[in-house]
Amino acid sequence: MEQLPDFFSPAVLERHIAHTMSFYYPRCVDPSGGFYHYFRDDGSIYDRRSRHLVSSTRFVFVFAQAWRQFGDPDHRQMVRHGVDFLRRVHRNPDTGGYAWQLEWEDGSARVLDADNHCYGLAFVLLASSHALMAGVEEARGWILDTFALMEKRFWEHEHGLYADQASADWALRDPYRGQNANMHACEALLAAFRATDHLPYLHRAELLARNITQRQAGRANGMVWEHYTRDWQPDWEFNLHDKANLFRPWGYQPGHFTEWSKLLLQLEAHGARLAGGRDWLLPAAQDLYAKALHYAWDNRHGGLHYGFAPDGSVCDADKYFWVQAETLAAAALLGARSGAERYWVDYERLWRYCWAHFVDHEHGAWYRILTADNRKYSDEKSPAGKVDYHTMGACYDILPALAQRRPPVSS
């Protein structure tokens, strides 16, 4: 039986990040601009023209984090390559918005979907923040501009949350409101604060976290529901028959519970600089994590299922890579913060599962989606939105937590 690596070793995680990066770089680079977004298991590109704002921004994050961890100047050059495409091709200079989807061929762009999404702007803010932390000084102004755009076009003061989607000319006709855009806005604002030390970013991230995980959860059985009406009441029917929707699936999302758990702990780490106190953050993080494991852990095949219904039954039994990755990060941060060994037991158990089923040890990166009994659906490893931002990002989140781990006392 093959010996498993030591998942508590920083060197093991760093090697895993490097192996994942080797799947994408340098084959992901389009010399004419930006990056290719669509890869099969073996790394072959199956769509060279389509570009999605989420992948374009996440590639900037991936290369910025890699440069800060490993110091390879080629990675910082890729950060510049990525933000150039964002600013020059995705961004509409007349409206300030960013095209959600486009085609790029021979240096020419054709916009396929010009709608403006708060989710997309959150990732523009995240990319700009990480670009600044990677030494791209021009990104300081882009952070300011993007935050101002989100405030002007999506912020709803009476609800203390961001709206979700606007037309190309910024009309907010769509009544849909969603927690996912606000969760990633919280993540991006935390990054903007780390990049600039500008307190309003931290305080806005804190407000989003409180309103989603406390007020909105109070309207949805104490848990984070995904979909809401215009006045931020739970919409229990939205996408009821589309449980695998890429950005708006029906059902409670345990991966978002653990992702929020991680973000709450990252907020708590700022302590006295928070506006509303920190006492609620650890209990809320523990509660969301516990509910995710309770409802979604698969005792038979391992890993966490994708979604569960309001009655607690699993509504989507598939296993998604990002759910496992975010839960790994949450377990490590909870273990480091609380000192409770049970979180580290979860962490190691989940790593063993992912190592056996999700990690492609031959080609690199993680498979995207598996059946409940851990079989692949296809050889599409990285379609739009993936780029292993979650998996490498989780490793970067885990590394400092490992340094704080107290080894268990031998009996």
C-alpha positions, 0 to 999 in steps of 0.5 A, a space after each residue: 500500500 502506497 504510503 501517504 504524505 504527512 499532511 501536517 508538513 508545510 513542505 508537502 503542501 508546498 510541493 502539492 501547490 507546485 505540482 498543481 501549478 505545473 498543470 497550468 503553467 506555462 500551457 495556460 498562457 495565451 501570448 496574444 493576451 490573457 490565459 486559456 481557461 478550458 483544460 482536459 485531464 491531460 492538460 490539453 486545451 479544448 477551447 482556446 477562444 472562450 474567456 470567462 471573467 471568473 477564470 481571468 481574475 482567478 488566474 491573477 490570484 493564482 500567480 500572485 500567491 505563487 510569486 509570494 510563496 516561491 518568488 519566481 519572477 515569471 509568476 509575477 510577470 504572469 500577474 501583469 499579463 493577467 491584469 492587463 487582459 482584465 483592464 484592456 479586454 474585459 473592462 468596458 472603459 465607457 461604463 467601467 463594467 467588466 464583460 462576464 463572457 467573451 471570445 478572444 481570437 487573434 487579438 480581437 474580442 467579441 463580447 458574449 455576455 456584457 452583464 455586470 455581476 457583483 460576483 465578477 466585480 468581487 473577483 476583480 477586487 480580489 485580483 487587484 488586491 493580490 496584484 498589489 501584494 505581488 508588487 504591481 503598484 498600479 493595482 492600488 488605484 484599481 482597488 479604489 476604483 473597483 470598490 467605488 464601482 461596487 458601492 455605486 452600482 450594487 450596494 443596498 444600504 437598507 439591507 447592508 448587502 450587495 445586489 447581484 446582477 445588472 445589465 451592461 448599462 447598470 440597470 438593476 432589473 433582476 430581482 434576484 439577490 444572492 449570498 454567494 456574491 456577498 461571500 466573495 465580496 467579503 473575501 475580496 475586501 479582506 484581501 483589499 484590507 491586507 493589501 492597503 491597511 485601509 480600515 473601511 475595507 475590513 469594516 465592510 467585510 465584517 458587515 457582510 459577514 454579520 448580515 449573511 451569517 447572522 441576520 440572513 441565516 436567522 431567516 433560513 433555519 440558522 443556516 446560510 441559504 443561497 437565494 433571496 428575493 429583492 427584499 432579502 427574504 429566502 427564495 426557497 424555490 429559485 432553481 429548484 430544478 437546477 441543483 447543479 447550476 454553476 453559480 446558483 445551485 438550489 439547496 444549502 451549500 455545505 461548501 459555502 458553510 465551511 468557506 464562511 467558517 474560514 472567512 469568519 476566522 480570518 476576520 476574527 484574526 484582526 481583533 481590535 480593529 474590527 468595528 463590532 467586536 469579535 466574540 461572535 465570530 468563533 462560535 459562528 465559524 464552529 457552528 457552520 462547520 459543524 452543520 456542514 459536516 453533519 449534513 454533508 459528510 458521506 460516511 460510506 464513500 468519504 468526502 462531502 456531498 454538494 448540497 442538501 435540502 431544507 429538510 436535511 436530506 442530500 439533494 445533490 450527492 455529487 462530490 465537488 473539488 472546491 467543497 473539499 478544499 474549503 473544508 480542509 482550510 476551515 478545519 485547519 483554521 479551526 484547529 489552530 484557533 481552538 486547539 481542539 484536536 477533533 478539527 485536525 482529525 477531520 483535516 487529515 481524514 479529508 486530505 486522505 480522501 482527496 489524495 485518493 480520489 481528487 488529486 491527479 498525481 500524474 498530470 497535476 491539479 484536482 478533478 472537478 466533480 465526482 459521483 457520490 461513489 467517487 467516479 469521474 463524469 468526464 475528462 474535463 478537468 478545468 472548465 470556466 471558473 476552476 483554475 484550482 483557485 480553491 485548491 491552491 488557495 486552501 493550501 495557502 490558507 492552511 500553511 500558517 495554520 500548521 505553524 500554530 498547530 499544537 501536536 497532540 499529547 501522547 498517552 
